[in-house]
Amino acid sequence: MAGQCIAVVSGKGGTGKTSFTAGVGAALAQAGRRVLCVDCDIALRNLDLALGLTDRAIMDFTDVAQERCTLDTAAVEHPDLPRLFLLTAPARSRGRPVTDEQMAALLEEARERFDYCFLDAPAGLDSGFQLATCAADRAVVVATADASSLRDAQHTVMELHRFPTGKLHLVVNRVRKKMLRSMHATIDDAIDRAGLPLIGVIPEDDSLPLSLNKGVPLLLSSSQGAAAAYRNIAQRLEGERVPLLRIR
């Protein structure tokens, strides 16, 4: 059975898209799945930091897409999380940009070798967003509960009209229950405003930046808060009928 490629997108920066990619990817790897995380954010790449794989990758996704090396050569396996791999982005643009056709060929190979391939798109709706979504099987829009983020999520959804019903989902990230009360907002409001089915809710978690600074994936140091939410979302992506994580 072929794997699936999931684009992780947001209309604005700071929503926690990269942390989501690393966290859910790690959760699926812990559950026994082979997972490839692709950083599509040229120049601003941060996925290696979130995965605790800083400076381990030599070749990047453009090298694979433009056939300068193989996927096996470029994908770096995590030393402490077997079955979790990183395909990084280049540190700067060079040469001709990767075409949609080249990205589609890369993802076709990824489907053969991995159960899941997560594409961490750059924030915004420019060429990097288009490249990350052009050949993906489904997309996850990551937003926070504030009004500006949800408006950006709506705009993002309009650019994802090619994805059929059931292949496009919303994640509300960095949620604080007290904040929701003070804003008179609810998760239902977030769903209605974005116009997407909700696949997960992730609480604000102070242990996340600490694990980032230590270079250790959150799921190796925590089972509560955001780590529990990532596992919850991983189960839902696997098709399990589990309730959304409650924000306490």
Secondary structure, 3 states (H helix, E strand, C coil): CCCEEEEEECCCCCCCHHHHHHHHHHHHHHCCCCEEEEECCCCCCCHHHHHCCCCCCCCEHHHHHCCCCCHHHHCEECCCCCCEEEEECCCCCCCCCCCHHHHHHHHHHHHHHCCEEEEECCCCCCHHHHHHHCCCCEEEEEEECCHHHHHHHHHHHHCCCCCCCCCEEEEEEEECHHHHHHCCCCHHHHHHHHCCCEEEEEECCCHHHHHHHHCCCHHHCCCCCHHHHHHHHHHHHCCCCCCCCCCC
